[in-house]
Amino acid sequence: MDVHVPAAVTNGLLLRNVDALTSQLDGTTEMEDVDLLDRASALGRVLVSQDEDLLAEATRRQRKGIAFSGVFYAHQLGITIGRFVNDLEVLALAGEPQDYEGRVEFLPL
């Protein structure tokens, strides 16, 4: 989870036994988007974000064929906390992190 994702989303996922790691716990709150995507890839994790700049970086990588671990993106005004948690749980149950490599999934589903 990047720093733009509300703690309530992470807490909701953890209550549903979905593995989630926040930027705060990983010590990456000050990382640039490029480095954050690289970090998520190194950890084998999909990055969850509400940051439009990070979305732009993921799109740039798709167009240039640069590998990344995948991004689940939700606009800050376009989703409720409950829907955010539900959709992320569905995606977590539907596949493994490698299934989302190089992809951007827009929420709500």
C-alpha positions in Angstrom: 0.0 0.0 0.0 1.4 3.4 -0.9 1.0 6.3 1.5 -2.1 7.5 -0.3 -4.2 4.5 0.7 -6.3 5.0 3.8 -5.3 2.9 6.9 -8.9 1.7 7.0 -8.4 -0.2 3.7 -5.3 -1.9 5.0 -7.0 -2.7 8.3 -10.0 -4.1 6.5 -7.8 -6.4 4.4 -5.8 -7.6 7.4 -9.1 -8.4 9.2 -10.0 -10.6 6.2 -6.5 -12.3 6.4 -5.3 -10.7 3.2 -1.5 -10.1 3.3 -0.9 -6.4 3.0 2.3 -4.3 3.6 2.1 -0.5 4.0 4.7 2.0 2.9 4.9 3.1 6.5 5.8 -0.4 7.8 8.3 -0.9 4.9 10.0 2.5 5.5 9.3 3.7 1.9 7.0 6.7 2.6 9.5 9.1 1.0 10.3 7.0 -2.1 9.7 8.4 -5.6 7.1 6.6 -7.7 9.8 4.9 -9.9 11.6 3.6 -6.8 8.4 2.5 -5.1 7.3 0.4 -8.1 10.8 -1.1 -8.2 10.6 -1.9 -4.5 7.2 -3.6 -4.9 8.6 -5.6 -7.8 11.6 -6.7 -5.7 9.2 -7.9 -3.0 7.0 -9.7 -5.5 4.0 -7.6 -4.5 1.3 -5.7 -6.4 1.3 -2.0 -5.4 -2.0 -0.5 -4.3 -2.3 3.2 -5.0 -4.6 6.2 -5.2 -1.8 8.4 -6.6 -2.3 9.6 -10.2 1.5 10.2 -10.6 2.1 6.6 -9.8 -0.5 5.5 -12.3 1.2 7.6 -14.9 4.5 5.9 -14.1 2.9 2.4 -14.4 1.4 3.5 -17.8 4.8 4.7 -19.0 6.3 1.4 -18.1 3.6 -0.5 -20.0 4.1 1.6 -23.1 7.9 1.1 -22.9 7.8 -2.5 -22.0 9.5 -2.0 -18.7 8.6 -4.7 -16.2 6.8 -4.0 -12.9 4.9 -6.1 -10.4 1.4 -4.6 -11.2 -0.7 -1.8 -9.8 -4.2 -1.7 -8.3 -5.4 1.8 -8.7 -8.5 3.6 -7.3 -9.2 7.3 -7.7 -9.5 9.0 -4.3 -13.0 10.2 -5.0 -14.2 7.2 -6.9 -14.5 4.4 -4.3 -15.7 3.9 -0.8 -13.6 2.2 1.8 -15.9 -0.8 1.9 -15.8 -1.3 -1.8 -12.0 -0.7 -1.9 -11.5 -3.5 0.7 -14.0 -5.9 -1.1 -12.4 -5.4 -4.5 -8.9 -5.9 -3.2 -9.9 -9.0 -1.4 -11.5 -10.4 -4.7 -8.2 -9.6 -6.6 -6.1 -11.2 -3.9 -8.3 -14.4 -4.0 -8.5 -14.4 -7.8 -4.8 -14.6 -8.5 -1.2 -14.6 -7.3 1.0 -11.4 -7.5 2.8 -12.8 -10.7 -0.7 -12.9 -12.4 -0.8 -9.1 -12.2 2.7 -8.4 -13.5 2.8 -5.5 -15.9 -0.9 -4.8 -15.4 -2.9 -1.9 -14.0 -6.3 -2.9 -12.5 -8.7 0.0 -12.0 -11.0 -0.1 -9.0 -13.9 -0.3 -8.4 -14.1 -3.5 -10.4 
